[in-house]
Amino acid sequence: MPAAVDRLDLRLSTTDKERVRRAAALAGISVAAFVREAALREADAVLAQPPPTRAGSLAARMRGRATARLSTEEIMRLTRGE
């Protein structure tokens, strides 16, 4: 059975689109193939080495807390970064 295929729409400025088109032409591949390969290469790099969690992120502020025991107000304060 062939792999499922989905579509990804992307908005670019005219300048950026032309830049991608030129790069794809130099690589000798279609724009779609160029964008797909670049996006997958970047996805693999991020997945292999995820960026550090921002110190101020909700996940960082809640780390180590028993969230089931927090009141709604406590959770809202953490969400707002208080």
C-alpha positions, 0 to 999 in steps of 0.5 A: 500500500502506498504511503499516505500523501498530504499537502502543505501550503506555504506563503512566501514573499515574491522575493523569497519564492524567487530565491527558492525557485533559483536555488531549486533550479541550481540543484536541478530539482523541482521547487516542491522537491527542494522545499520538501528536502529542506524542510525534512532535513531541518525537521530531522535536525530539530528532532535530533537536538531539540532546542532547550526549553525556555526558562520562562515557558509554562512547561518549565514553570510547572516542571516538578509540580503536582499539577493535579493538586494545583488550584485553577487560580494557581494554574492560571498564575503559572500560565500568565507567568506570575 
